[in-house]
Every structure is written in structure tokens, then in C-alpha cells.
Amino acid sequence: MDEWINYLKNTNEDVFEIIKNLIKIAAIDHPNEFREKRDKLAEELFTRDMISASRVNKEDNGVAEVLTIKGVLEKSGMHESGEVVCDLLNKLRDMRLSFKTLEATGIGITVNALKKHESKDVKQTAKVMIRDWKRMVDEYLDGDGKKSVVVQEEEECGELNKNNVKPVNSE
């Protein structure tokens, strides 16, 4: 890993352009292996806190992270295994999305479509998330002047313990 870090620090190339090209090469040179490993790589990106580790502006990065997850769900969410989709939904749930983030990203539309997923856990989790987001939006639009987020405690996808909407202290 240190060798890669040193290489990337000393090159004048854009690291994301390098990553994009390496993905293309892997897909062309090893299409079967790439297909097998693609989902696992995407899962690793979202189950680890890789994106949040470099947060500078929490709100902007939160929107960017939601949009990234939304892109993955829209591309392959209905065809993805329930476990992978649940990991992504749990990541969204853990982010405690604000009304403004929901509005800016349109993630609710994407999650709503997952109510038709073949996995019972995905269907149930999507249904509960949408219900709670609707409740939060209603409270926000009632104009109580408080910023609300959905707070959900759960053990695993599909096994929800407690769902409610709570105001967040403005900083």
C-alpha cells in the first residue's frame, strides 16, 4: 500500500483518471473476473467510511455520498443481491439525511423503487425509510422552524427496532 501511496504522490497524473483507466483495463482484459469482483468492490466502497474519512464540508460531502449511492442503486439495485442493497440502504440510514439533502438528491425516488426488489428485507427497509422520510418532510413543511432528520435504530436490514423523527440542534 505504501508503494502505491508514494507512486500517486509523486506522479503528476490525476488519481481519479488513473482509477477510471485501470477499471477500463480490468474490464477489457479480464471481463469475467471483473464481473465477479465488480459488486464486491462497489460494496467495499460503501461499507467502509472511505468517503467520510476526508470530509471537509460535511453537508456537501453528504450530498455527494448520497448521489454516489443513488447512482449504484439506480444502475444495479434491482438486480443486486439483497445483502449488497441492504448495506447501501443501511449506509443511507446511518447518514441521518436532512430534508435539504433528500430534496437535492432525489434519493427518495430511488429508494421507493426498491420496494419492488425481490428481497423481503430490502422491500421492508425501503418501505420503512420512505415512510419515515415522508413523516420528516411533513414536519419540515409544517414550518415548525426546526431542522429534522430521521433517526432510526436497527440491528440489520429488515430488522427495525425503532423509527422516529427528531429535531436536530442547529449549529
Contacts in CASP RR format, 6 or more apart in sequence:
PFRMAT RR
TARGET T0000
AUTHOR 0000-0000-0000
METHOD contacts of the structure
MODEL  1
MDEWINYLKNTNEDVFEIIKNLIKIAAIDHPNEFREKRDKLAEELFTRDM
ISASRVNKEDNGVAEVLTIKGVLEKSGMHESGEVVCDLLNKLRDMRLSFK
TLEATGIGITVNALKKHESKDVKQTAKVMIRDWKRMVDEYLDGDGKKSVV
VQEEEECGELNKNNVKPVNSE
8 15 0 8 1.000
8 18 0 8 1.000
11 18 0 8 1.000
26 33 0 8 1.000
26 34 0 8 1.000
27 34 0 8 1.000
39 76 0 8 1.000
39 80 0 8 1.000
39 81 0 8 1.000
39 84 0 8 1.000
42 72 0 8 1.000
42 84 0 8 1.000
43 84 0 8 1.000
43 87 0 8 1.000
45 51 0 8 1.000
45 68 0 8 1.000
46 68 0 8 1.000
46 69 0 8 1.000
46 72 0 8 1.000
46 87 0 8 1.000
46 88 0 8 1.000
46 91 0 8 1.000
47 87 0 8 1.000
47 91 0 8 1.000
51 61 0 8 1.000
51 64 0 8 1.000
51 65 0 8 1.000
51 68 0 8 1.000
52 61 0 8 1.000
52 65 0 8 1.000
54 61 0 8 1.000
55 61 0 8 1.000
55 62 0 8 1.000
59 98 0 8 1.000
59 100 0 8 1.000
59 101 0 8 1.000
62 95 0 8 1.000
62 101 0 8 1.000
63 101 0 8 1.000
63 104 0 8 1.000
63 105 0 8 1.000
65 95 0 8 1.000
66 92 0 8 1.000
66 95 0 8 1.000
66 97 0 8 1.000
66 101 0 8 1.000
66 105 0 8 1.000
66 107 0 8 1.000
67 105 0 8 1.000
69 88 0 8 1.000
69 91 0 8 1.000
69 92 0 8 1.000
69 107 0 8 1.000
70 105 0 8 1.000
70 106 0 8 1.000
70 107 0 8 1.000
70 110 0 8 1.000
71 110 0 8 1.000
72 88 0 8 1.000
73 80 0 8 1.000
73 85 0 8 1.000
73 88 0 8 1.000
73 110 0 8 1.000
73 111 0 8 1.000
73 114 0 8 1.000
74 110 0 8 1.000
77 84 0 8 1.000
77 85 0 8 1.000
77 114 0 8 1.000
77 117 0 8 1.000
78 113 0 8 1.000
78 114 0 8 1.000
78 116 0 8 1.000
78 117 0 8 1.000
81 119 0 8 1.000
82 117 0 8 1.000
82 118 0 8 1.000
82 119 0 8 1.000
82 121 0 8 1.000
82 122 0 8 1.000
82 157 0 8 1.000
83 157 0 8 1.000
85 114 0 8 1.000
85 117 0 8 1.000
85 119 0 8 1.000
85 122 0 8 1.000
86 119 0 8 1.000
86 121 0 8 1.000
86 122 0 8 1.000
86 125 0 8 1.000
86 156 0 8 1.000
86 157 0 8 1.000
86 158 0 8 1.000
87 157 0 8 1.000
89 111 0 8 1.000
89 114 0 8 1.000
89 122 0 8 1.000
89 125 0 8 1.000
89 126 0 8 1.000
89 129 0 8 1.000
89 157 0 8 1.000
90 125 0 8 1.000
90 154 0 8 1.000
90 156 0 8 1.000
90 157 0 8 1.000
92 107 0 8 1.000
92 111 0 8 1.000
92 129 0 8 1.000
93 125 0 8 1.000
93 129 0 8 1.000
93 150 0 8 1.000
93 152 0 8 1.000
93 154 0 8 1.000
95 101 0 8 1.000
96 149 0 8 1.000
96 150 0 8 1.000
96 151 0 8 1.000
96 168 0 8 1.000
97 107 0 8 1.000
97 133 0 8 1.000
97 149 0 8 1.000
97 150 0 8 1.000
98 147 0 8 1.000
98 148 0 8 1.000
98 149 0 8 1.000
98 168 0 8 1.000
99 136 0 8 1.000
99 137 0 8 1.000
99 140 0 8 1.000
99 147 0 8 1.000
99 148 0 8 1.000
101 107 0 8 1.000
102 108 0 8 1.000
102 133 0 8 1.000
102 136 0 8 1.000
102 137 0 8 1.000
108 129 0 8 1.000
108 130 0 8 1.000
108 133 0 8 1.000
111 126 0 8 1.000
111 129 0 8 1.000
111 130 0 8 1.000
111 133 0 8 1.000
112 126 0 8 1.000
112 130 0 8 1.000
114 122 0 8 1.000
114 123 0 8 1.000
114 125 0 8 1.000
114 126 0 8 1.000
115 123 0 8 1.000
115 126 0 8 1.000
115 127 0 8 1.000
115 130 0 8 1.000
116 123 0 8 1.000
117 123 0 8 1.000
117 126 0 8 1.000
120 158 0 8 1.000
121 156 0 8 1.000
121 157 0 8 1.000
121 158 0 8 1.000
121 159 0 8 1.000
122 157 0 8 1.000
124 158 0 8 1.000
124 160 0 8 1.000
125 157 0 8 1.000
125 158 0 8 1.000
125 160 0 8 1.000
128 152 0 8 1.000
128 158 0 8 1.000
128 160 0 8 1.000
128 163 0 8 1.000
129 150 0 8 1.000
129 152 0 8 1.000
131 163 0 8 1.000
132 150 0 8 1.000
132 152 0 8 1.000
132 163 0 8 1.000
132 164 0 8 1.000
132 165 0 8 1.000
133 150 0 8 1.000
135 150 0 8 1.000
135 165 0 8 1.000
136 148 0 8 1.000
136 149 0 8 1.000
136 150 0 8 1.000
136 165 0 8 1.000
139 146 0 8 1.000
139 148 0 8 1.000
139 165 0 8 1.000
140 147 0 8 1.000
140 148 0 8 1.000
144 167 0 8 1.000
146 167 0 8 1.000
146 168 0 8 1.000
147 167 0 8 1.000
147 168 0 8 1.000
147 170 0 8 1.000
148 165 0 8 1.000
148 166 0 8 1.000
148 167 0 8 1.000
148 168 0 8 1.000
149 165 0 8 1.000
149 166 0 8 1.000
149 168 0 8 1.000
150 163 0 8 1.000
150 164 0 8 1.000
150 165 0 8 1.000
151 163 0 8 1.000
151 164 0 8 1.000
151 165 0 8 1.000
151 166 0 8 1.000
152 160 0 8 1.000
152 162 0 8 1.000
152 163 0 8 1.000
152 164 0 8 1.000
153 160 0 8 1.000
153 161 0 8 1.000
153 162 0 8 1.000
154 160 0 8 1.000
154 161 0 8 1.000
154 162 0 8 1.000
155 161 0 8 1.000
END
